[in-house]
Amino acid sequence: MALVHLAIGLALVEFFVFGWAVGRARVVHGVPAPATTGHAVFERFFRAQMNTLEQLVVFIPSILLFASYVSPYVAALLGALFIIGRAVYFVGYTRAAEARHAGFLLSAVPNVALLVGGLIGVLRALF
């Protein structure tokens, strides 16, 4: 489980780094807090961070379910893919909204696998 917990920790560090980048983009593009709109580049940074937050809500419980009921090693591997995908997504989206698709898929597929696999594992344990 240590590898799973490491994946969760790294995903949270990644999210923190994304938040720092959003704060920097806010300053660079002159978008005063609490505004979340005002400059297209800032808005892409903000949406990339918020989409990552939305994905983390699924990722964290899913990786824990998968690790508990299927395999902690496969869960950690899928977690690593999720983290890489989120980085690709963030870099792509902040450059151009159209460039976010590869990173989205690279993080969405592991997230779906963790969720579906975890739920199947729970159902198998119940029945």
N, C-alpha and C positions, 0 to 999 in steps of 0.2 A: 504493500500500500504506500510505501514511501515514495515510489516513483509517481503514483497518482497524486499524492499530496504535493510533490514537486511540480507536476504539471499545473495543478490548480494555483499554486503560488506563483509560478512563472506567468500564467495567464493574468493574474491580478497585477503583477509588476508591469506587464505589457500594457494593461489598461491604465495604470498610473502614468506610464510614459506617454501614452496617447493623450491623457489629460494635460500633462505638461506641455505637449505640442499644441494643444488647443489654446491654452493660456498664452503661449508665445504668439500663435497666429492672431489671437485677439489683439495683442499689443501691436504687432507688425501691421495689421490691416485696420487699425483704429476702430475696433468694435468695443465700445465700453460695456462693462458689466452693468446690468444683467442681460443685455441684449443678446439674442442668439441669431440675429440676422443683420445684414448690413453690408457685407462684402462676400462675393461669391467664393473666394478662396477660403475665407474663414468658415463659411457655411459648410464647405466640403469637409474641413477638419472636424467641425462640430458633429456633423452627421456620421462621419466615420467612427468617432468616439462613441456616439450614442448607439449606433448599430452594434458596436462591440459590446456595450453594456446589455443591450437586448439579447445578444447571443450568449453572454455569460449567464444570464438567468436560466437558460436551458442547459448550458455546458456543465456548470458545477454540480447540480444534482444528478445529471445524466451520467457523468463520469464516475460519480460515487456509486450509483446504482449498478452500472456496468461492471465496475471493479469488484463490487460485492457479490454479484450474482453470475458473472460470466468469467472475466479474467482481469486481474489488475495489470498484467503486462500488456495485454492488447489495449486496455483502457488508457494506459500511459502512452502507448504508441499513437493512438487516435488523438489523445490530448496534445501530443507534440505536433501532429498535423494541423490540429485546430489553431494552435499558437502561430505556426508558420503561416497558415492561411490568413489569420487576422492581420499579421504584419504585411503580407502581400496586399491584402484588401486596403489597409490604411494607407500604404504608400501609393497604391494605384488610385484610390479615390481622391486623395489630396492633390494629386497631379491633374486628374481629369475624371469627372464622374463616370465616364464611359469605360475607364480603365479599372473599375472595381470588380468586374465579373469573375475573373480567374481567382482572385483572393476569396471572394464570396463562396464560390464552389469549393475551394480548398478547405474552407472552414465549415461550411454547411454540411458537407457530406460526412465528415467525422462526427459532427454534432447529431445528425440524424441517426447515424450508426450507433452512437452511444445511447441515445434515447430509446430507439427501437430495441436494441439489444438488451438494455437494462430492463425495459418493461417485459420483454419476453423472459428474461431471467427470473424476474419476480413472479410472473405467472407460472413458470415451470416449478418454482419453489412452492407455490401455493397448491398446485395440483400434482 
